[in-house]
Amino acid sequence: MAEGTALLHDSSTSPRADALLLLAHALHREREWIVAHGDATPSGEEAQAFERLSAARSRGVPVAYLLGSAGFYGREFLVDENVLVPRPETEHLVAEAIAFIGNRPLRVFDVGTGSGAIACTIASETHATVHGTDISSSAVAIANENARRLGVADRCRFYVGDLTEPVRAQRFDLIVANLPYVPTAEIPSKPDPITYEPREALDGGPDGLSLYRRLLTELPAFLAANAMVLLEAAPPIIERLCDLTRNSLPHFTIAVCNDYAGLPRYIKAKGPDGLLGSQSPSIGLGPGRVE
Ligand SMILES: C[S@@+](CC[C@H](N)C(=O)[O-])C[C@H]1O[C@@H](n2cnc3c(N)ncnc32)[C@H](O)[C@@H]1O
């Protein structure tokens, strides 16, 4: 523990906690066991495994990739270098989604599902059916495996494809998205742990909003009556995302909401009651028309 903590001192903001997690992984034990057995001696093989893990962590590899899993909303999700490590700041958006769904068997769409953390959590906590898309086939394979492990595969459908393309001609009661939103020039360089995450999970184009801009033009045609839309982004670009959402959904009530750290983190757009979300001329509905 002391050696691991010292090795990670310069590369991690939580060297002791990281060392404890990695040692527990190398010993196939719970962290509590390690704390309670400070005088135990690891075998040579266990010590080597711990050294390998600590060395990789000191190069910046995220702990979640080394452990092969990440905690999100009280559940463990399988993760590897093909998916973004689910972030605690996304949990507030998920709580909002769960509160909106309540006991209703709604249809939900998670755009850019990654590990399936948002989709599988919503399916686990509600009776909703969740569809998710991702441009990465490796991410979709992981999302499917997470749904299977969490026992919600029967209510989760994941598709490989660009934004809404795989779910054409369907409408949803709730659409959530945590799309890549880091401006290209602001993507950090090594050894920042973020650089180990897939670039296609981070890069939001010149101003961070390229994917959301495209999504918001497509979105109206996918919204059912009384639908809600929840979109996550970084605090510095949230107001611009809010403006884009207003332009795309002019009849929706739109608010910027904070994450648990009190930072403006996601957009909540609620459709007017009894009105189809889309004002798209392609389906011939104007404001105030009830479907
Ligand atoms: C920021 S990650 C979020 C992953 C997951 N939703 C979460 O919150 O942990 C964005 C995800 O969007 C996916 N993505 C990027 N471009 C996409 C596109 N054009 N269509 C669909 N998914 C895309 C990435 O592969 C990545 O899995």
The ligand as an ORCA input file, in Angstrom:
! r2SCAN-3c Opt
* xyz 0 1
  C     -19.644     11.162    -23.554
  S     -19.870      9.482    -24.054
  C     -21.268      9.067    -23.032
  C     -21.493      7.602    -22.814
  C     -22.627      7.276    -21.864
  N     -23.890      7.786    -22.352
  C     -22.351      7.838    -20.471
  O     -23.006      8.814    -20.077
  O     -21.474      7.308    -19.774
  C     -20.574      9.744    -25.666
  C     -20.918      8.487    -26.452
  O     -21.479      8.930    -27.706
  C     -21.006      8.080    -28.729
  N     -21.089      8.775    -30.026
  C     -20.209      9.644    -30.573
  N     -20.640     10.070    -31.760
  C     -21.846      9.463    -31.987
  C     -22.783      9.498    -33.049
  N     -22.582     10.245    -34.122
  N     -23.885      8.735    -32.942
  C     -24.096      7.957    -31.843
  N     -23.234      7.889    -30.811
  C     -22.125      8.629    -30.867
  C     -19.594      7.710    -28.308
  O     -19.154      6.533    -28.946
  C     -19.756      7.576    -26.793
  O     -20.048      6.250    -26.422
*
